[in-house]
Amino acid sequence: MEQTLMLGVEGVRKTILHGGSSDMPRFITGTKVTFHFRTQLCDDERTVLDDSKKVGVPMEVVIGNMFKLEVWETLLTSMRVGEVAEFWCDVTHTGLYPMVAKSLRRIAEGKDPVDWHIHTCGMANMFAHHSLGYEDLDQLQKEPRPLYFVLELLKVEQPSEYDRESWAMSDAERLKAVPLLHGQGNKLFKQGRYQDASNKYKEAIICIKNNQTKEKAWDAPWMKLEKMAHTLTLNYCQCLLRTEEYYEVIEHTTDIINQHPGVMKAYYLRAKAHVEVWNEAEAHTDFQKVLDLDPGMRKAVRKEVQVLNMRMEEKREEDRIKYKGMF
């Protein structure tokens, strides 16, 4: 079955490949749509860029949540459950596809689509870093082209029919969720459930970073979110210390220090991580910076320096024994 339709949207053509078996769904703000997609170039080979069926995981979009590729909402809300349709979209609708595809590919590869270490908006990132990390997407970003999207609508759920994860929330809902997640993380940390606590802190950070991309970097609203993110990231680092992820602690705290060099707790946690990996000079430097920023930390720093000295002495003794018979 093939039927070519115009959707009343300039630059979009729809061809129904397989008709759906249900009535037309009700699409309102907050409706979650689950679907498979295949993206193809408009060349003679119909080159496939991305295919969710090959990845094995369908895509989910919440209507009205400002998904970066806005045209997908238009396409999906023209479909019935079970329908398969091909949409031709010109470049006015496909310009942001490379950025969307990068995030989807990172998820498929098991990576975090949200980069905590970038402190500018998405469009600024794209131009500042030049490469998206995928050659075909870089080419499409450099020379935008019309694309074919083949979509299969699998499921439509109303807002009351599913539990909303952070990605599916509105900006206001994310902000409201942050203190709740923060409190849950603190409670879990006190119970010694460090991995569970770190997951709560991480989810809260992602909520903040998603909202932050919509603000202008370094403006007051952006800075307010940045401060919230720092607090949560430092709590996250405390969990990482307990789970012995010392180099990740050093990475996150260094990022905060590079951006905001007056955050005492970042130096303190980085120093503790340096202690655990025998970075003696770096630990001493960070502990001194802690004292410069907050002399009231003298007692805590003195205790940590004693731990550092003990660990370094243990390591020197281990090295002495290890290399004793080598010379």
Disulfide bonds with the S-S distance in Angstrom:
none
